[in-house]
């Protein structure tokens, strides 16, 4: 018997086989089916030699889950968790334990994809519909969307929305100086490339209505005061301008909602509804508006429709607003938003109900009133007479000492200047906290802390809320934990997420989100930090951030990374701003043309327009690659004005374009910069690096390649990597003063490091896999995609292939011929796949009438084969229609997906059997997923648009 | 005096249709002013506006009529028209996107007719939406507006349709 070494027994590589699906023997069989004996020669034939890098990445070796958690714990322990009363849009909150355990920590919720396939997403669609209803009710508006990325960008989106909607010709946008400072900073960054002039000032004296197409007010203001904006709003609207109010959901349980004050658009952050601070995110921001403006509202929108049986069904409505349809005409590039966090906030409201929320608000306000009285008794004056939860106190020369005493007592107060400080109270404040705070301000003076005394309210009488909210039964019904737990389970069971089956969505990279990667996210030492705490309290995060930036530089070949953007779309935007900052610094302000292949993801042209660029499309040749002749012509035509090209690599067609170095070279020769969209990075990590083969900047999708779960439509993280010459132009930081902060471009997100609390997930993935594990993951992803393409090719045409007929990590199968021959559509195949227990691949992107399939490295050979078997079985069903054995309109394909209700009905008048409908292959008897609704009628949904919880009568 | 003739051609598509037509026009000294041509479901469909000297008009019409009768794969219609004086009208170009459904064009065109708006050009297309494969309706139209109608009136009227159409106004003269 050969003895194993201690090293081998330690098995540090264990996690690699947990993350990667196919076993070694299976990989060998898959390679054999492609004609190869070993992986290296296969990869050498797929990845172009001109970009392939044989050397391993300079990353540490793989670590066990146990060792990784220990290292993560050591990092987290470097954070100091105090109670932060800094406010400024971020407040301590109590995540109801039932929400934490059953939603945030539940893979059924966090491994789901964006609900494009409505039939298999009714659970999260309902939770988000609840979210929309909550926002709509509390803000007093007519329609609310399914979340935005953060309050700062939501306000910026409101500004560009106002510009589209307003019939005013003015080019100024007014921002009240009492808005959150990070919001003001993000808006200023957003306005600059669009030629919008931002005026910041006092709305009573500095707002000239005729000159503005819109204005933003904060209610309550950052200093806590509750302002009266009605006159300013009226003046604005009389001049065709739009009024935008940024607000606080908890305050709105007690205050007159913006809808009743004349607001046209309302934005804010739902973080304090049970979502942890997370050092800045992720949080679900919200936007609400009037029904007549809905076409211009960014973000996703959930609406009610009916299914094929006439039963109520939810779906994403009005997709014609979004970037994947509107492309360069889109006014917003938002794609991934903050779905999981919106779901959490919606359950918080379901958990507490309107009376519970009001009670929390009243308690917070009472505590603030008591504290206000105490500090005034101690001789301090308040900045404002009105307040909800925030006090701005004139503390004169005692300011520094008070901050210090507060920190010693375990609190961070808001540092405003040398003679003023602020504090915001929240749901977590106890009686002890209050007395300690009073003692801090007392500084040794004797003062009684009588928490039961009667104090004057700080809320202005004429803004006291009279209207009801959350009257829908869903906010009353689930009050016992048993009831809400079962409601959460009921909704989760309706959805098909990665915890049940492969989600082979091309370009989405739905890979394993391992439990070990998720665990640190809910640790207090990561979750309880306010984004604006003093940096010395966030050393754990700072260490993690620096290490992660370095890891991502190694993976991409770039020199610097910014983790600030909250989604791939935001990364694209930040990357283009960096490019423009670079051109500007060289006096090249005329460089405003951005070349984009016609096959690009919709966010590319949408982001380019947001960055003030003019989009010029570049054609693809017959093989689906960038047409070099067309590129050359366009480079020459626009040479003086050329800013950049945005390419995706491997292409959105799933091919390693051989000529990528030439493409980059051509653009560089004409003075342009190269942006490489990193959505398809899963085919590159460890084999080639965009920073080495011509990219100047790329964004990454950490929620694709790097294991952050998709959450049902967010959170995402879209960091950008840049070569050194672009580093000075990375996004700056709002509020936080850091020595190494970039100093040219403004911030693109409200928090400097974006959704910091989910960065541990990617850090952990990279640490667990190590250099060789990551590279093997990439190889396996490419192998699995090619194996699938080979199994499917005899049945469906594979649209584009590269050298030697191989694809990269995804393949496109063409269904257009089938549609022409017998009318079966992409939709039919996608819906029939549901009957087989699968989420459909990506539909009609980048080519209409096709399906794009990406297995990722995490899927086992069994699951991959199960999918191929399903597609082949479907092809046989299609053949029956082509052979006229059954008409398309009578077929299982046309009637898919089949619900349990339909299949068990006493009436069955179909020309195929119930068995054929529900169990087309025998393996389904062991594991059957039932969609909760039949095919959803999209036309009906857009024609009768309802975007909040329906009246009770619909349930009866 | 010149006369304006609008000719429509519908034929099973094959090479040479346009050429056949233009030869006849040249024979009669007719000027090809404006046209639209499309291949729809393998049929050639064309609209041509020509200006022809008055003395050649009857000859041209007879020749086209003969062609129509001789070839049963080719249908030609023609009508005399007065050259329009559109100087009063303003051109508005816009794009529409919405969920496709039967009757959508009917609703759009009757809405515009109610406003007394001329539809000068209309191109429509059905396309599968990316990601969800819903069938979307795309329309590009150029409208002739009298001074009494504003761009806003047109946009409001179209947006009032229940289909939640996205209306993008591209330009107006």
Interface residues (C-beta under 8 A of the other chain):
Chain A: X116 X117 X167 X294 X295 X316 X318 X319 X320 X321 X324 X325 X326 X329 X602 X825 X826 X827 X830 X842 X843 X844 X845 X846 X848 X849 X938 X939 X942 X943 X944 X945
Chain B: X95 X97 X98 X99 X100 X101 X127 X128 X129 X130 X131 X132 X133 X134 X136 X152 X159 X162 X163 X164 X165 X166 X167 X168
